[in-house]
Amino acid sequence: MLFNSIDFGIFFPLVFIIYWLFFYKKGNQRNIFLILVSYTFYAWWDWRFLSLIVISSFVDFIIGKKIFNEGEQKKRKYLLIISLCVNLGFLGFFKYFNFFIDSFVSTFSLFGHTPQISTLNIILPVGISFYTFQTLSYTLDIYFNKLKPTKDIFAFFAFVSFFPQLVAGPIERAKHLLPQFSEDKKMNYDMFRSGFLLMSWGFFKKIVIADRLALFIDAVYLDVDNSTGLPAVFAVIFFAFQLYIDFSAYSDIAIGGARTLGFNLSQNFNNPYLSSSFSDFWKRWHISLSSWFQDYLYIPLGGNRNGRWNTKRNVIIVFLLSGLWHGASWNFVIWGALNGCFLVFVDGFIRKINSFDKRHIITSLLIFILWALSLIFFRSQTFNDAITMFGNLGFSNSKLLFNYELGQTEFQFTIFLIIFLITFEIIQERKENLYNWFILKPFYIRWSLYFVIAFSIIILGSYGVGLNDSNFIYFQF
């Protein structure tokens, strides 16, 4: 079920009303209700893949308790391996089976022999990368003695399947979210207000800005060979903004929706395009995933404890696997490798710039340019398309800018929306308590803004200019 769908527009208010009328008190009934509505939310896409969530939940609930109660380290390790095999086995089969088969065949083809191995018609379950990492973190934290297992199976199942963040995160840690399923919830006007405002802002970013950007980007990438000059340049710039706005919009709606039900989810984005270095960027971008890789891969590899070159090696490994996490394509691996190299080799140069550019304007611009160029591999369907896009970049064909789904007025309005968003984030960066400042404003000012946001979504939403696909980008991962 998409957040930006009529189905969700009916589903969420019903869940909200029933929840606060009958199921807000702690206990099995509330968690069973949340499990049922979460499974309904997921089954709206394809009910058959619910079995994967159920199996992962059962396995990690049982394995978590066994690891905690087992005193022998060797047996604890075997139990962890079972959890890893089940969860990563599902992920590997559904997401990477065909990729590895194709790569195997291509490798042997280089030596003049092409093995006859058929791929399978496998459907990628929505959100499998997200909930797999979430449930795995529970087992790993118990194994590393950072967490005690829960005895409440319904709370655990609700934690794994919680519908606001089930499909595209934030990837929550058990120590943060799981205890919240054992707490009483009280109707809190401040949480309702902040939650609904955050959801509204997310819908505005998705429907008005991100989906409008998608029109131009999709048109350019569908005609890669002929999209040369400025159309290619703007497609690259626009996609950097679309990816951020689209994904942060999902996070805003997820966090806001959970907040209206009395749950606090982790922040997932923090104005990443205002970063002062690539290390700073990855502390602000997709925070829940970046911290997951840091805690469960980078640090176990040795982190920065074994010298400069081992640290660089560990960073590159993490980014290669992060790229592969995003998709079963060598394009994603290349994208991950590029960003690992930026962090390892470019950050030193950026620190020198920061020594005389205290406002970080130059470094933020440099980071954005390199990031946007790396995203050509992220967005392109094939490696050849990516290379073609790089070759197409230039300053010619300015008259063709308005031939890619957005007319001149729409194109100019899109530029205005991007400038508006950047300005808002600069203000937000400098005034950390912007929300607290806003809620202290008079009633008529606050409600005027609410109506402006709602009216803008209805009137300015890109569905009014022929959008064909309104899925969130990160649904494919």
N, C-alpha and C positions, 0 to 999 in steps of 0.2 A: 504494500500500500504506500503510495507516494504522499508525502506531506502536502504537496501542492496539488491535491486532487479533491474532487467533490466527495469521494468516499471518506477521506480523512476528515473533511469538513463536517461530516455527519458523525463519524466514528468518535473523534476526540471529545466533542461536547457531551455525547452520551456517556462515554467512559468517565469524564470529569464529574458529571452530575451523579451518576450511580455510585462512584467511588466516595464522594463526600457525603452522600446520603446514607450509605450502608457499610462501607468498607474502610474507613479511614483509621479505625483503631487497630493496634497491633494484634497479630495472631494469624493462625493458619488461614482463616477465611479471607483476609485481605490479600495475603500472598497468593492463594489459589486464584482469587479474582484477577490479580495482576498477571499471573501465568496464563490464564485463559484468554485475557484480552491481548496479551503479547503474542500468543500463538495464533490468535485470530488475525492480528495485524500482519504477521509473517505469512500465514497461510493464504492471505489474499493474493499473494504472488504465486505460490505453488505449494499446496499443502503437503505434497510428498516429501519435501525436504525438511519438514519439521522433525522427522526421525533423526536427522543428524544432530540437531540441537539437543534432543532428548537423550540420545546416546552419549554425547559429549558431557552433558550435565551429570548423568548417572555415573559415568566412568570417573570423572574428576571428584565428585562428591565422595565416592567410595575410596578411591585411591588416596585422596587427601587425608582421610581418617587413618588409613592403613600406614601411610608414611609417618604420620605424627606418632602413632602408637608403636612403630617398629624401632627397636633400639639398635639393630645391626645396620651399619652404614651400607654394606653391600646390598642388602635386601631393599633398603630405602631407595638405592639407586635403580634397582631392577623395577621397582614400582613406578618410579618417575619415568623410566623408559617406556613402560606400558602406556602411561598417559600421553607421552610425546608421540608414540607410534599411532595411537588411536586418533588424536587430534590432528597431528601433522599428516597422518595417513589420509584422512578425509580431505584435508586441504590439498595435499599433493596429488591425489587422484583426480579430484574434480577440477582443480585449477591448472595443474602442470603436466598431466599425463600426456596429452597431445603435444605440448611444447617440447617435452623431453624426447618423445618419439621422433618428431620432426627434426630436432637438433641432431639426434643420433643418425638419422638417415642422411641429413645434409653433410655431416662430418665424413661418413663413409663415401659419399658421392665425390668428395674432393680427391679421393684416391682411385676413382674410376669404377667404383662398385656401388650400386644402389640397392640396399636391402629392401625386400618387399614386405614392409610392415605397415599394416593399416592402422589408422587412427580411429577413435571412437567418437560418436556423436554425443558428446558430454555437455550437459547444461551446467553452467556455473551457478551454484546456489548464491543468491543475493546475501551479502553480509558475512560470508563464511570466514573471510580473513579477519574480520573484526571480532566476532564472537569466539572464534578459535583462540585468538590471542588473549581475550578476556578470561576465558575459563582456564587457559594454560597458566596465566599469571597466578591464579589461586593455588594450583598445585606446586608451582615453582616457589612461591613464597613460603608455603608450608615446608617444602624440602630444605630451603635455606634458613629455616627457623625464624622467619620474619612474621609468621602468622599462625594462629591456632585454627584448626578446622571448625566449621560450624556443625552443630548437631541438628539444625533445622533444615530438612531437605527442601521444604517449600520456599524458605527464604533463599536458599542457594539457587533453586530453579528460577525464581523470580529475578535474582541477580543476573544470571546468565542471559535471560530472555527479555529483560526490561525493554519494552517496545520503543520508548523515545530514542534510545541510543543503540538499538539492536543491529540495525542495518549498516550504519556508517559512523558509529562512535558518538562521543569520545569513548576510547577503550578504557574502561574503568578498572581500577584495582579493587580487589575484594576488601582490603583493609579500609578503603574509603567508602564504597557503596554498600557492601553487604550488611554492615551493622544498621544501616538505615531501614532495612526491611524488618527490623525487630524493634523499631521505635514507634511510639504513638505519634500520629500526625494531628496537628491542630490547624484549623482554618486560620490562615494568617493573611490579612489584606495586603501587607507589604510584599509577601512572596507571590501572591496572585498578581499584583500590579507589575512587579518586576518581571515575572514570568511571561505574562501576556504581552508586555512591551517588547521583551526580547524576541518572542515568537513573531510579533508584527514586524519588527526590524528584519528578522530573518526572511520572512515572506517577501518583504519589499526588496531586499537584496537579490533574492532568487528570481522572482517573477518580473521585476521591473528592470534590474540591471543585468544579472548573469544571463538570463534567457535572451535578452536583447543582444548581448554580445555574441551569443551562440549563433545567431542568424548570420552574421558576417563571417565568423570563423568557419562555420560548417561549409558555407558557400565557397570560401577560398580553398579549404582543404579537399573539397570534392573535385576541384579543378586545379590541382597542384601544378600541373605542367604549364598552364597558361596564366597562373596568378603571379605575375612578376612585378617587381618594383614596390611602390608604396602599398598596394593591397597586401602583399606578403608581409611587409614590415608591420602594418597595423594588425594583421591577423596574429602575428607573434606577440605583439604588445597586448592586444585584446585578450588573447588566451591566458596570459599570465594573470590578468585581472579576473577573467571568467572563472578560472580554476579556484582562485582564492575566494572570490565572492560566493561562488556556488557552494563550496565546501564549508566555508565559515557560516553561510546561511543555514545549512543543514544543522551545524553544531548549535547555532543560536536557537533554532526551533526545538531541537532536542533538549537543550539545557533549559530553555524557557518552559517547555511542556512538562518536563520532570519537576521543575520548580513549582508549577501550579498544583502538582500532586503531593508536594511536601518533600521532594527529594532534591538534593544538591549534587549536580554532576560537575566534573572537572572542567576547567577552562581548556579550550582546544586551540585557540588562536589569540595572539596578542599583538596586533598591528605589525605583522612581520615585514611589511615593505618600508618600515621606518628603522630597520635594523642597522647597527653600526659595524657589524662584521658577519661573516657566515656562521660562526659559532653562535652569535646572538640571534641570527635568523632561525637556526634550528631549535633554539629555545622558545621561539615564538610561533613557529609553524607546526601544525599538527602535533601539538605538544604531547598528547597522550601516546602517539606512536613513537615519537622521538625518544621519550623517556622510557618506553617499553624496551626499545632496542638498546638503550644505554644500560638499563638495569639487568637485562637478561641475556645480552650478547656482548656488548662492549666491555663491561666490567668483568664478566667471567673470562673473556679473552685475555685480560690483563690490564685493560684500560690504558692509563698513561703511567703505569708503575714500572715498566721495564725498558725505559729509554725512549729516545725520540723516534727512532725508526720503527720500533715495535708499536709505538703509539700510532704512527702514520699508517702502518699495516692494518691495525685494528680498525681504524676509522674507515679505510677503504673497504675492508670486509663487511663492515656494518652497512655501508652505503650500497654496496653491490647487492646484498641480501634485501635491503630496503627497497631497492629498485625492483628486484624480482617479486617482492611482496605485492607491489602495485600491479603487476600484470605478468602473464606468461608470454613475454616477448623480449627479444634481445634489445629492443629499443628502450625498454624500461631499465634493463641492466646498464646500458650505456648512460642513460639519464642519471642513474644512481652513481655510477663511476665518476661522471663529470662533477657531480655535487660533492662527492668525497674528495676529489682533487681540488675543488674550490676551497674546501675547508682546510685541507692540508697545506696547499701551496700558495693560495691567494691571500689568506687571512694575515700572513706576515706583512705583505705589501699594504693591505688595508690599514693595519695598525699604524704604519708610518704616515699614511694620509690623515688618519684621525688625530695625529699629534699636532697638526696645524689646522685641521678642519673640525673645530669643536662642535659644530652643529651637525656633523655627519651627513651633510647634504650630498657631497661628492661620493662618499662611500655607499650611501643608500642607493644612489642612482647606479653606481657600478654594480652593486649586488643585484639590483633589479634587472639590469641588462644581461648579465651573465646567467641569471636564473631564467629569464625569459628565453634566451637562446637555447638553454638546455632543455626547455620544455618543448622544443620542436620535436625532439625524439619522443617525448611523453605523448604528444598529440597525434603525430603521424602514424598512419596505419602500418607502414612498412619502412625499412631502413632506406630504401631508394627514395621514398617520398620525403623523408627527412633531409637527405642530401640535396634533393631537388629544391626544397624550401630554402635551405641555406644559400643555394646558388641563385635563388630568385630575389633575395633581399637587395633592395636598391631604392633609388629615389625617382624612378621613372613612373609613367602611367598614372599620374595624379588624377587625371580625368576619369579613370576607371574605378576610383574609390567607391563611387555611389552605384556601381553595377552589381554589388554583392549583397542583395536582399535589403540593405539599408539605403534608402534614398538620402538626399543631402540633408534634409531636416532631421531625419531619424539618426543619421550619422553624427551630426553636430550635437544632438540631444544626448547621444551616447557618450560623447566626449565630456559634455557637461556633467553627466552622472558620475563619471570616473573622477573628475575634479572635485565634485561634491563629496564623494566618499573619502578621497585622500584628505581633503580639508577637515572633514569630520574626525578622521583618525588622528590627525595632527593635534586637533583640539583635545581629543580624548587622551592622547599621549601626555600632553602637558597638564591636563586637568584630570587627574586620576579619579577623583570622586565626581565625575560628570553626572552620573545617575543620581547621586545624593543631592547634587546641586539642582537637578531638574525636578525631583519630587518635592522640593521645598518651594517651588514656584506655585503661584495661585492656581486654584482649581481650573479656571477657564483657560489658562495657558496650557496646562497639561492635557486637558481634554481636547483642546484645539489641535494639538500635535497628534493625538490618537486618531482623530477624524481625518487629518491630513494624510497620515500614513495609510489608513484604510482606503480613503478615496483615491490615493495615488496608485495603490495596488490594483484597484478595480479599473481605473481609467487608463493608466499608463502601462499595465502589464503587457508583456511582449506577446502574449497569446493573441493580442489584437492585431499583430502584424504577420501572422502566418507561421508561428513556430510549430515545427513538426514533432520534436522530441523534447519533452520537459523533464526527463529523468535527471536526477542529481548525478554528477560526473562520477563520484566515488561509489555509486551503486555497483559499478562494474568490477570493483575490487573486493 
